Amino acid sequence: MSFGDPNNPYGPPPQGQPGYPPQQPPGQPGYGYPQGAPQQPPGQPGYSYPQGQPAYPGYPGGNMMPMQMPGLMKTARVFLFILAGFQILGGLIAGIAIGALQDASNGIGSGDDTGTLAGIGFLVAGLFLALGALSIFLGVKFKNGGSGIRITTIVYASLMILGGIVNMVNGANGSATFGGLISLAIAGIILASMVNGAASAWFNRPRY
């Protein structure tokens, strides 16, 4: 059977000759590629990788905003610093005054009689100085402290409230009553800032 002249350029192409792969008609999908695969237009985001998703918080490199100290805690922190200033100033003034009175008593020969009272006065002045130092310490530790600072502040504010109530009861509407009201108000704000959920979340927040 004759298949025509293989050297004739106008003849039909040879069929089934070995060594030549079958010709693929233009526009038809090939056999070696998956059928119906969607083509990705240039410049468009792919379907396999979500675009623009924010990183999950808590993982390195995530878009995690730093936690801010609650506003009531900021107010309580300022009150602690103000209170510390008054406590330190009061302790210094009391110590200087008691020392001057004791020197005067020694000058007139009655220093032995006032020595015990002077010792009590110096103890009270030292207590004021210690409370002032504690107030500054707690205020500073509000930024990076843990739950121990929160518990200490709660105890401290509770004792201040108790002292303010005692001053109000025994003040007989005098200066001690006024001081007790101020102490009660400041201690109440400090205590309120420590017993809410925002304070608990702040002191128990993760630190990286």
MDAnalysis code that builds the backbone (N, CA, C; Angstrom):
import MDAnalysis as mda
import numpy as np

u = mda.Universe.empty(624, n_residues=208, atom_resindex=np.repeat(np.arange(208), 3), trajectory=True)
u.add_TopologyAttr("name", ["N", "CA", "C"] * 208)
u.add_TopologyAttr("resid", np.arange(1, 209))
u.add_TopologyAttr("resname", ["MET", "SER", "PHE", "GLY", "ASP", "PRO", "ASN", "ASN", "PRO", "TYR", "GLY", "PRO", "PRO", "PRO", "GLN", "GLY", "GLN", "PRO", "GLY", "TYR", "PRO", "PRO", "GLN", "GLN", "PRO", "PRO", "GLY", "GLN", "PRO", "GLY", "TYR", "GLY", "TYR", "PRO", "GLN", "GLY", "ALA", "PRO", "GLN", "GLN", "PRO", "PRO", "GLY", "GLN", "PRO", "GLY", "TYR", "SER", "TYR", "PRO", "GLN", "GLY", "GLN", "PRO", "ALA", "TYR", "PRO", "GLY", "TYR", "PRO", "GLY", "GLY", "ASN", "MET", "MET", "PRO", "MET", "GLN", "MET", "PRO", "GLY", "LEU", "MET", "LYS", "THR", "ALA", "ARG", "VAL", "PHE", "LEU", "PHE", "ILE", "LEU", "ALA", "GLY", "PHE", "GLN", "ILE", "LEU", "GLY", "GLY", "LEU", "ILE", "ALA", "GLY", "ILE", "ALA", "ILE", "GLY", "ALA", "LEU", "GLN", "ASP", "ALA", "SER", "ASN", "GLY", "ILE", "GLY", "SER", "GLY", "ASP", "ASP", "THR", "GLY", "THR", "LEU", "ALA", "GLY", "ILE", "GLY", "PHE", "LEU", "VAL", "ALA", "GLY", "LEU", "PHE", "LEU", "ALA", "LEU", "GLY", "ALA", "LEU", "SER", "ILE", "PHE", "LEU", "GLY", "VAL", "LYS", "PHE", "LYS", "ASN", "GLY", "GLY", "SER", "GLY", "ILE", "ARG", "ILE", "THR", "THR", "ILE", "VAL", "TYR", "ALA", "SER", "LEU", "MET", "ILE", "LEU", "GLY", "GLY", "ILE", "VAL", "ASN", "MET", "VAL", "ASN", "GLY", "ALA", "ASN", "GLY", "SER", "ALA", "THR", "PHE", "GLY", "GLY", "LEU", "ILE", "SER", "LEU", "ALA", "ILE", "ALA", "GLY", "ILE", "ILE", "LEU", "ALA", "SER", "MET", "VAL", "ASN", "GLY", "ALA", "ALA", "SER", "ALA", "TRP", "PHE", "ASN", "ARG", "PRO", "ARG", "TYR"])
u.atoms.positions = np.array([
    [0.869, -1.176, 0.000],
    [0.000, 0.000, 0.000],
    [0.898, 1.215, 0.000],
    [0.549, 2.197, -0.845],
    [1.387, 3.395, -0.958],
    [0.814, 4.504, -0.119],
    [1.658, 5.192, 0.610],
    [1.245, 6.322, 1.459],
    [1.619, 7.652, 0.832],
    [1.996, 7.623, -0.426],
    [2.371, 8.857, -1.089],
    [3.841, 9.130, -0.941],
    [4.217, 10.127, -1.646],
    [5.627, 10.506, -1.626],
    [5.924, 11.255, -0.343],
    [6.847, 10.722, 0.467],
    [7.134, 11.437, 1.739],
    [7.848, 12.723, 1.498],
    [8.447, 12.919, 0.345],
    [9.162, 14.166, 0.090],
    [8.288, 15.217, -0.575],
    [7.021, 14.904, -0.830],
    [6.111, 15.847, -1.456],
    [5.580, 16.806, -0.399],
    [5.890, 18.127, -0.456],
    [5.401, 19.059, 0.591],
    [3.920, 19.300, 0.527],
    [3.265, 18.938, -0.573],
    [1.832, 19.188, -0.694],
    [1.005, 17.961, -0.359],
    [1.666, 16.906, -0.055],
    [0.931, 15.692, 0.254],
    [0.469, 15.662, 1.702],
    [-0.364, 14.700, 2.076],
    [-0.838, 14.588, 3.477],
    [0.323, 14.191, 4.381],
    [0.264, 14.589, 5.625],
    [1.353, 14.231, 6.558],
    [1.364, 12.742, 6.795],
    [2.536, 12.220, 7.041],
    [2.620, 10.765, 7.288],
    [1.926, 10.406, 8.571],
    [1.238, 9.304, 8.544],
    [0.467, 8.841, 9.693],
    [1.198, 7.697, 10.368],
    [1.280, 7.826, 11.745],
    [1.763, 6.701, 12.534],
    [3.201, 6.381, 12.343],
    [4.003, 7.312, 11.838],
    [5.399, 7.002, 11.668],
    [6.092, 6.976, 13.018],
    [6.954, 6.007, 13.244],
    [7.650, 5.940, 14.545],
    [8.629, 7.078, 14.687],
    [8.794, 7.497, 15.944],
    [9.763, 8.544, 16.243],
    [9.165, 9.925, 16.252],
    [7.872, 10.064, 15.873],
    [7.236, 11.372, 15.884],
    [6.043, 11.327, 16.843],
    [6.016, 12.263, 17.815],
    [4.852, 12.264, 18.738],
    [3.626, 12.761, 18.017],
    [2.456, 12.348, 18.480],
    [1.213, 12.828, 17.853],
    [1.092, 14.329, 18.029],
    [0.624, 14.965, 16.982],
    [0.481, 16.410, 16.998],
    [-0.785, 16.784, 17.754],
    [-0.653, 17.826, 18.595],
    [-1.795, 18.311, 19.383],
    [-2.477, 19.447, 18.636],
    [-3.749, 19.309, 18.351],
    [-4.436, 20.418, 17.659],
    [-4.373, 21.680, 18.497],
    [-4.209, 22.818, 17.840],
    [-4.160, 24.090, 18.596],
    [-5.446, 24.314, 19.365],
    [-5.266, 24.893, 20.609],
    [-6.430, 25.253, 21.420],
    [-7.004, 24.126, 22.218],
    [-6.484, 22.914, 22.076],
    [-7.004, 21.786, 22.827],
    [-6.082, 21.475, 23.995],
    [-6.637, 21.092, 25.164],
    [-5.786, 20.757, 26.315],
    [-4.974, 19.509, 26.050],
    [-3.720, 19.546, 26.544],
    [-2.859, 18.389, 26.347],
    [-3.183, 17.281, 27.318],
    [-2.633, 16.100, 26.979],
    [-2.913, 14.947, 27.831],
    [-2.046, 14.940, 29.079],
    [-0.932, 15.660, 29.095],
    [-0.018, 15.630, 30.240],
    [-0.326, 16.660, 31.296],
    [-1.401, 17.443, 31.175],
    [-1.727, 18.502, 32.112],
    [-3.137, 18.277, 32.647],
    [-3.382, 18.707, 33.901],
    [-4.741, 18.533, 34.464],
    [-5.752, 19.363, 33.714],
    [-6.913, 18.784, 33.521],
    [-7.957, 19.448, 32.776],
    [-8.707, 20.430, 33.664],
    [-9.055, 21.573, 33.114],
    [-9.925, 22.507, 33.816],
    [-9.249, 23.271, 34.931],
    [-7.896, 23.272, 34.972],
    [-7.220, 24.020, 36.043],
    [-7.397, 25.493, 35.789],
    [-7.866, 26.259, 36.773],
    [-8.093, 27.695, 36.559],
    [-6.774, 28.405, 36.388],
    [-6.756, 29.290, 35.418],
    [-5.560, 30.075, 35.173],
    [-5.581, 31.297, 36.061],
    [-4.419, 31.660, 36.618],
    [-4.308, 32.809, 37.517],
    [-4.024, 34.066, 36.716],
    [-4.911, 35.051, 36.752],
    [-4.614, 36.290, 36.015],
    [-3.411, 36.985, 36.623],
    [-2.600, 37.633, 35.811],
    [-1.419, 38.329, 36.350],
    [-1.839, 39.438, 37.294],
    [-1.106, 39.566, 38.422],
    [-1.352, 40.643, 39.373],
    [-2.469, 40.388, 40.347],
    [-3.141, 39.235, 40.247],
    [-4.236, 38.925, 41.156],
    [-3.734, 38.025, 42.272],
    [-4.265, 38.196, 43.520],
    [-3.846, 37.324, 44.627],
    [-4.277, 35.887, 44.398],
    [-3.424, 34.979, 44.841],
    [-3.725, 33.567, 44.658],
    [-4.769, 33.067, 45.630],
    [-5.289, 31.884, 45.294],
    [-6.310, 31.295, 46.162],
    [-5.713, 30.474, 47.284],
    [-4.453, 30.093, 47.156],
    [-3.869, 29.201, 48.145],
    [-3.343, 29.940, 49.364],
    [-3.072, 31.249, 49.265],
    [-2.476, 32.009, 50.356],
    [-3.363, 33.204, 50.651],
    [-4.005, 33.249, 51.793],
    [-4.862, 34.404, 52.119],
    [-4.035, 35.672, 52.157],
    [-4.560, 36.704, 51.524],
    [-3.837, 37.959, 51.447],
    [-4.318, 38.892, 52.539],
    [-3.378, 39.595, 53.196],
    [-3.738, 40.654, 54.123],
    [-4.267, 40.177, 55.457],
    [-4.123, 38.893, 55.782],
    [-4.613, 38.425, 57.070],
    [-3.688, 38.912, 58.170],
    [-4.219, 39.493, 59.267],
    [-3.348, 39.911, 60.369],
    [-2.804, 38.698, 61.095],
    [-1.616, 38.850, 61.619],
    [-1.009, 37.750, 62.376],
    [-1.755, 37.553, 63.684],
    [-1.777, 36.321, 64.154],
    [-2.463, 36.018, 65.390],
    [-1.685, 36.581, 66.569],
    [-2.363, 37.179, 67.572],
    [-1.635, 37.720, 68.722],
    [-1.008, 36.607, 69.542],
    [0.088, 36.915, 70.174],
    [0.739, 35.938, 71.041],
    [1.870, 35.200, 70.374],
    [2.044, 35.375, 69.050],
    [3.122, 34.704, 68.348],
    [4.162, 35.733, 67.950],
    [5.422, 35.351, 67.884],
    [6.453, 36.317, 67.491],
    [6.164, 36.889, 66.120],
    [6.276, 38.195, 66.008],
    [6.021, 38.854, 64.739],
    [4.564, 39.211, 64.527],
    [3.679, 38.917, 65.480],
    [2.277, 39.237, 65.331],
    [2.026, 40.725, 65.536],
    [0.879, 41.181, 65.004],
    [0.505, 42.582, 65.154],
    [-0.152, 42.789, 66.502],
    [0.586, 42.561, 67.568],
    [0.032, 42.596, 68.914],
    [0.314, 43.954, 69.537],
    [-0.743, 44.692, 69.851],
    [-0.590, 46.000, 70.455],
    [-0.254, 45.842, 71.925],
    [0.660, 46.674, 72.451],
    [0.977, 46.592, 73.885],
    [-0.215, 46.997, 74.728],
    [-0.408, 46.288, 75.823],
    [-1.532, 46.549, 76.712],
    [-1.294, 47.847, 77.459],
    [-2.346, 48.645, 77.595],
    [-2.258, 49.929, 78.269],
    [-2.759, 49.800, 79.706],
    [-2.099, 50.530, 80.625],
    [-2.533, 50.542, 82.015],
    [-3.925, 51.170, 82.117],
    [-4.854, 50.534, 82.864],
    [-6.201, 51.108, 83.002],
    [-6.147, 52.517, 83.577],
    [-7.120, 53.344, 83.168],
    [-7.137, 54.743, 83.590],
    [-7.256, 54.927, 85.090],
    [-8.076, 54.093, 85.755],
    [-8.222, 54.217, 87.208],
    [-6.917, 53.889, 87.918],
    [-6.162, 52.952, 87.375],
    [-4.868, 52.634, 87.959],
    [-3.886, 53.788, 87.787],
    [-3.951, 54.473, 86.667],
    [-3.085, 55.644, 86.481],
    [-3.408, 56.714, 87.523],
    [-4.706, 56.910, 87.791],
    [-5.103, 57.882, 88.809],
    [-4.607, 57.457, 90.184],
    [-4.771, 56.177, 90.513],
    [-4.300, 55.675, 91.800],
    [-2.784, 55.809, 91.932],
    [-2.089, 55.610, 90.836],
    [-0.624, 55.750, 90.863],
    [-0.209, 57.175, 91.178],
    [-0.906, 58.145, 90.577],
    [-0.617, 59.552, 90.864],
    [-0.902, 59.864, 92.326],
    [-2.012, 59.339, 92.854],
    [-2.344, 59.571, 94.268],
    [-1.289, 58.965, 95.194],
    [-0.735, 57.821, 94.813],
    [0.317, 57.216, 95.633],
    [1.547, 58.125, 95.704],
    [1.917, 58.707, 94.584],
    [3.075, 59.606, 94.581],
    [2.788, 60.876, 95.393],
    [1.576, 61.422, 95.258],
    [1.208, 62.607, 96.044],
    [1.202, 62.268, 97.531],
    [0.606, 61.111, 97.854],
    [0.562, 60.681, 99.247],
    [1.960, 60.478, 99.805],
    [2.856, 59.923, 99.000],
    [4.233, 59.718, 99.443],
    [4.902, 61.046, 99.759],
    [4.632, 62.057, 98.950],
    [5.213, 63.373, 99.208],
    [4.760, 63.942, 100.545],
    [3.456, 63.822, 100.830],
    [2.943, 64.320, 102.114],
    [3.489, 63.502, 103.289],
    [3.589, 62.193, 103.117],
    [4.084, 61.348, 104.200],
    [5.550, 61.639, 104.524],
    [6.358, 61.768, 103.489],
    [7.783, 62.061, 103.723],
    [7.955, 63.454, 104.318],
    [7.210, 64.412, 103.780],
    [7.297, 65.778, 104.316],
    [6.831, 65.819, 105.770],
    [5.714, 65.126, 106.062],
    [5.219, 65.099, 107.443],
    [6.192, 64.415, 108.389],
    [6.813, 63.335, 107.945],
    [7.788, 62.647, 108.790],
    [9.005, 63.507, 109.080],
    [9.485, 64.245, 108.073],
    [10.643, 65.102, 108.280],
    [10.324, 66.256, 109.224],
    [9.160, 66.872, 109.008],
    [8.769, 67.994, 109.880],
    [8.582, 67.517, 111.315],
    [7.922, 66.356, 111.462],
    [7.703, 65.836, 112.820],
    [9.033, 65.496, 113.491],
    [9.934, 64.874, 112.771],
    [11.230, 64.530, 113.356],
    [12.025, 65.749, 113.773],
    [12.023, 66.795, 112.914],
    [12.759, 68.019, 113.248],
    [12.127, 68.709, 114.463],
    [10.792, 68.772, 114.479],
    [10.114, 69.440, 115.591],
    [10.343, 68.709, 116.907],
    [10.250, 67.394, 116.880],
    [10.448, 66.620, 118.110],
    [11.892, 66.754, 118.595],
    [12.835, 66.736, 117.671],
    [14.229, 66.914, 118.067],
    [14.486, 68.271, 118.686],
    [13.849, 69.328, 118.128],
    [14.029, 70.668, 118.689],
    [13.418, 70.761, 120.088],
    [12.245, 70.162, 120.271],
    [11.615, 70.189, 121.598],
    [12.435, 69.416, 122.621],
    [13.001, 68.323, 122.207],
    [13.822, 67.541, 123.125],
    [15.096, 68.289, 123.512],
    [15.668, 69.005, 122.561],
    [16.841, 69.815, 122.875],
    [16.487, 70.912, 123.874],
    [15.309, 71.493, 123.700],
    [14.887, 72.530, 124.644],
    [14.668, 71.941, 126.032],
    [14.095, 70.746, 126.099],
    [13.880, 70.095, 127.394],
    [15.204, 69.764, 128.058],
    [16.152, 69.313, 127.275],
    [17.470, 69.026, 127.844],
    [18.135, 70.306, 128.360],
    [17.850, 71.421, 127.697],
    [18.458, 72.680, 128.121],
    [17.942, 73.170, 129.451],
    [16.692, 72.835, 129.767],
    [16.123, 73.279, 131.042],
    [16.160, 72.163, 132.093],
    [16.789, 71.069, 131.779],
    [16.974, 70.007, 132.753],
    [15.828, 69.033, 132.876],
    [14.893, 69.041, 131.972],
    [13.763, 68.106, 132.040],
    [13.800, 67.103, 130.892],
    [14.983, 66.894, 130.363],
    [15.086, 65.987, 129.224],
    [14.740, 64.564, 129.560],
    [15.001, 64.136, 130.817],
    [14.675, 62.757, 131.193],
    [13.168, 62.530, 131.235],
    [12.434, 63.588, 131.570],
    [10.977, 63.441, 131.669],
    [10.317, 63.366, 130.293],
    [10.918, 64.010, 129.317],
    [10.322, 64.035, 127.964],
    [10.986, 63.053, 127.014],
    [11.963, 62.306, 127.516],
    [12.674, 61.391, 126.631],
    [11.779, 60.310, 126.055],
    [10.851, 59.794, 126.892],
    [9.959, 58.730, 126.405],
    [9.023, 59.255, 125.323],
    [8.465, 60.452, 125.553],
    [7.570, 61.036, 124.551],
    [8.321, 61.343, 123.259],
    [9.560, 61.794, 123.403],
    [10.352, 62.087, 122.204],
    [10.630, 60.799, 121.424],
    [10.876, 59.718, 122.143],
    [11.115, 58.448, 121.458],
    [9.898, 57.981, 120.685],
    [8.708, 58.159, 121.293],
    [7.475, 57.789, 120.586],
    [7.278, 58.668, 119.359],
    [7.584, 59.963, 119.539],
    [7.447, 60.885, 118.409],
    [8.381, 60.535, 117.269],
    [9.613, 60.186, 117.584],
    [10.551, 59.785, 116.535],
    [10.082, 58.498, 115.845],
    [9.471, 57.607, 116.615],
    [8.950, 56.370, 116.022],
    [7.832, 56.676, 115.025],
    [6.957, 57.614, 115.401],
    [5.874, 58.001, 114.490],
    [6.433, 58.675, 113.230],
    [7.438, 59.533, 113.416],
    [8.051, 60.196, 112.260],
    [8.701, 59.172, 111.340],
    [9.389, 58.182, 111.928],
    [9.986, 57.126, 111.104],
    [8.945, 56.312, 110.368],
    [7.769, 56.103, 111.013],
    [6.685, 55.368, 110.357],
    [6.168, 56.131, 109.142],
    [6.047, 57.454, 109.279],
    [5.612, 58.257, 108.136],
    [6.616, 58.154, 106.974],
    [7.889, 58.202, 107.296],
    [8.909, 58.093, 106.249],
    [8.849, 56.723, 105.566],
    [8.636, 55.676, 106.371],
    [8.550, 54.328, 105.799],
    [7.319, 54.187, 104.907],
    [6.187, 54.766, 105.323],
    [4.976, 54.710, 104.501],
    [5.168, 55.485, 103.197],
    [5.876, 56.595, 103.292],
    [6.158, 57.348, 102.072],
    [7.002, 56.547, 101.092],
    [8.013, 55.862, 101.619],
    [8.847, 55.018, 100.756],
    [8.028, 53.884, 100.152],
    [7.099, 53.305, 100.948],
    [6.246, 52.225, 100.427],
    [5.318, 52.732, 99.335],
    [4.784, 53.933, 99.515],
    [3.895, 54.505, 98.491],
    [4.639, 54.700, 97.176],
    [5.865, 55.206, 97.254],
    [6.657, 55.392, 96.031],
    [6.971, 54.044, 95.391],
    [7.330, 53.069, 96.204],
    [7.664, 51.742, 95.681],
    [6.472, 51.129, 94.945],
    [5.289, 51.202, 95.548],
    [4.100, 50.620, 94.914],
    [3.761, 51.365, 93.623],
    [3.856, 52.706, 93.656],
    [3.558, 53.473, 92.448],
    [4.494, 53.143, 91.295],
    [5.773, 52.957, 91.600],
    [6.733, 52.612, 90.562],
    [6.466, 51.212, 90.019],
    [6.129, 50.282, 90.912],
    [5.929, 48.892, 90.519],
    [4.601, 48.648, 89.800],
    [3.723, 49.654, 89.751],
    [2.486, 49.493, 88.982],
    [2.781, 49.170, 87.522],
    [3.913, 49.633, 87.018],
    [4.209, 49.467, 85.591],
    [4.599, 48.045, 85.251],
    [5.463, 47.425, 86.046],
    [5.996, 46.103, 85.699],
    [5.762, 45.055, 86.781],
    [5.087, 45.408, 87.868],
    [4.902, 44.465, 88.966],
    [3.888, 43.382, 88.651],
    [3.898, 42.357, 89.479],
    [2.967, 41.241, 89.321],
    [1.847, 41.282, 90.333],
    [1.245, 40.115, 90.557],
    [0.089, 40.043, 91.454],
    [0.462, 40.363, 92.894],
    [1.733, 40.162, 93.292],
    [2.154, 40.490, 94.655],
    [2.039, 41.981, 94.934],
    [2.345, 42.814, 93.956],
    [2.190, 44.260, 94.111],
    [0.713, 44.609, 94.265],
    [-0.127, 43.937, 93.520],
    [-1.577, 44.205, 93.620],
    [-2.089, 43.849, 95.010],
    [-1.699, 42.713, 95.538],
    [-2.161, 42.300, 96.868],
    [-1.632, 43.254, 97.938],
    [-0.360, 43.636, 97.831],
    [0.214, 44.569, 98.806],
    [-0.514, 45.911, 98.776],
    [-0.858, 46.376, 97.588],
    [-1.569, 47.648, 97.466],
    [-2.963, 47.549, 98.071],
    [-3.640, 46.411, 97.888],
    [-4.973, 46.224, 98.475],
    [-4.891, 46.286, 100.002],
    [-3.909, 45.595, 100.587],
    [-3.742, 45.614, 102.046],
    [-3.414, 47.031, 102.517],
    [-2.532, 47.698, 101.793],
    [-2.121, 49.052, 102.172],
    [-3.308, 50.010, 102.127],
    [-4.096, 49.959, 101.060],
    [-5.255, 50.839, 100.942],
    [-6.303, 50.519, 102.007],
    [-6.467, 49.246, 102.337],
    [-7.434, 48.868, 103.374],
    [-7.030, 49.432, 104.734],
    [-5.729, 49.370, 105.059],
    [-5.254, 49.944, 106.318],
    [-5.419, 51.464, 106.329],
    [-5.226, 52.098, 105.191],
    [-5.443, 53.538, 105.104],
    [-6.906, 53.891, 105.341],
    [-7.806, 53.091, 104.781],
    [-9.236, 53.337, 105.001],
    [-9.576, 53.186, 106.476],
    [-9.024, 52.160, 107.105],
    [-9.276, 51.962, 108.534],
    [-8.745, 53.148, 109.347],
    [-7.542, 53.604, 109.028],
    [-6.996, 54.760, 109.731],
    [-7.812, 56.020, 109.502],
    [-8.313, 56.205, 108.279],
    [-9.142, 57.367, 108.014],
    [-10.438, 57.341, 108.799],
    [-11.032, 56.168, 108.937],
    [-12.278, 56.059, 109.718],
    [-12.001, 56.375, 111.184],
    [-10.881, 55.874, 111.720],
    [-10.535, 56.153, 113.117],
    [-10.322, 57.649, 113.326],
    [-9.645, 58.306, 112.405],
    [-9.431, 59.747, 112.523],
    [-10.749, 60.520, 112.465],
    [-11.655, 60.070, 111.612],
    [-12.941, 60.749, 111.515],
    [-13.750, 60.586, 112.797],
    [-13.687, 59.402, 113.403],
    [-14.457, 59.163, 114.624],
    [-13.880, 59.941, 115.804],
    [-12.557, 59.970, 115.916],
    [-11.907, 60.606, 117.063],
    [-11.518, 62.063, 116.817],
    [-11.805, 62.562, 115.632],
    [-11.369, 63.917, 115.322],
    [-12.213, 65.004, 115.916],
    [-13.425, 64.690, 116.341],
    [-14.337, 65.687, 116.944],
    [-14.502, 66.908, 116.033],
    [-14.658, 66.626, 114.732],
    [-14.890, 67.676, 113.732],
    [-13.728, 68.663, 113.626],
    [-12.549, 68.235, 114.009],
    [-11.370, 69.092, 113.907],
    [-10.539, 68.734, 112.695],
    [-9.245, 69.071, 112.775],
    [-8.349, 68.815, 111.653],
    [-8.171, 67.327, 111.398],
    [-8.240, 66.510, 112.473],
    [-8.108, 65.067, 112.293],
    [-9.261, 64.503, 111.468],
    [-10.454, 65.079, 111.651],
    [-11.607, 64.632, 110.855],
    [-11.408, 64.978, 109.386],
    [-10.927, 66.186, 109.120],
    [-10.678, 66.594, 107.732],
    [-9.598, 65.712, 107.090],
    [-8.520, 65.458, 107.853],
    [-7.473, 64.578, 107.341],
    [-7.977, 63.169, 107.094],
    [-8.877, 62.695, 107.998],
    [-9.451, 61.368, 107.813],
    [-10.286, 61.272, 106.549],
    [-11.026, 62.352, 106.208],
    [-11.825, 62.354, 104.977],
    [-10.934, 62.277, 103.736],
    [-9.868, 63.069, 103.751],
    [-8.953, 63.048, 102.604],
    [-8.298, 61.676, 102.460],
    [-7.832, 61.127, 103.592],
    [-7.208, 59.805, 103.551],
    [-8.197, 58.739, 103.082],
    [-9.437, 58.859, 103.529],
    [-10.458, 57.886, 103.134],
    [-10.742, 57.951, 101.636],
    [-10.800, 59.172, 101.087],
    [-11.080, 59.326, 99.662],
    [-9.931, 58.765, 98.817],
    [-8.695, 59.110, 99.179],
    [-7.541, 58.633, 98.402],
    [-7.429, 57.113, 98.486],
    [-7.557, 56.573, 99.701],
    [-7.451, 55.124, 99.874],
    [-8.573, 54.394, 99.152],
    [-9.764, 55.006, 99.113],
    [-10.878, 54.375, 98.403],
    [-10.614, 54.266, 96.906],
    [-10.036, 55.318, 96.311],
    [-9.710, 55.273, 94.887],
    [-8.636, 54.222, 94.622],
    [-7.624, 54.188, 95.482],
    [-6.550, 53.206, 95.290],
    [-7.090, 51.791, 95.403],
    [-7.941, 51.555, 96.394],
    [-8.504, 50.207, 96.568],
    [-9.406, 49.833, 95.398],
    [-10.230, 50.782, 94.939],
    [-11.129, 50.494, 93.814],
    [-10.352, 50.157, 92.554],
    [-9.174, 50.766, 92.387],
    [-8.379, 50.495, 91.187],
    [-7.733, 49.118, 91.213],
    [-7.694, 48.478, 92.400],
    [-7.008, 47.193, 92.529],
    [-7.948, 45.992, 92.536],
    [-9.230, 46.196, 92.779],
    [-10.126, 45.052, 92.991],
    [-11.006, 44.769, 91.771],
    [-10.732, 45.391, 90.637],
    [-11.547, 45.127, 89.442],
    [-10.811, 44.207, 88.488],
    [-11.545, 43.746, 87.480],
    [-10.974, 42.803, 86.527],
    [-9.872, 43.394, 85.671],
    [-9.950, 44.702, 85.398],
    [-8.910, 45.328, 84.581],
    [-7.559, 45.296, 85.282],
    [-7.560, 45.516, 86.613],
    [-6.308, 45.458, 87.365],
    [-5.747, 44.046, 87.386],
    [-6.627, 43.055, 87.547],
    [-6.174, 41.661, 87.535],
    [-5.548, 41.303, 86.199],
    [-6.182, 41.741, 85.098],
    [-5.628, 41.460, 83.773],
    [-4.298, 42.182, 83.565],
    [-4.172, 43.382, 84.117],
    [-2.935, 44.140, 83.942],
    [-1.757, 43.475, 84.664],
    [-1.965, 43.090, 85.911],
    [-0.866, 42.510, 86.683],
    [-0.553, 41.071, 86.271],
    [-1.502, 40.396, 85.622],
    [-1.271, 39.023, 85.177],
    [-1.000, 38.926, 83.683],
    [-0.772, 40.051, 83.037],
    [-0.557, 40.042, 81.590],
    [0.769, 39.353, 81.264],
    [0.860, 38.715, 80.088],
    [2.146, 38.113, 79.686],
    [3.177, 39.179, 79.401],
    [4.406, 38.876, 79.745],
    [5.520, 39.795, 79.516],
    [6.550, 39.103, 78.644],
    [6.953, 39.742, 77.566],
    [7.879, 39.149, 76.603],
    [9.214, 39.858, 76.698],
])
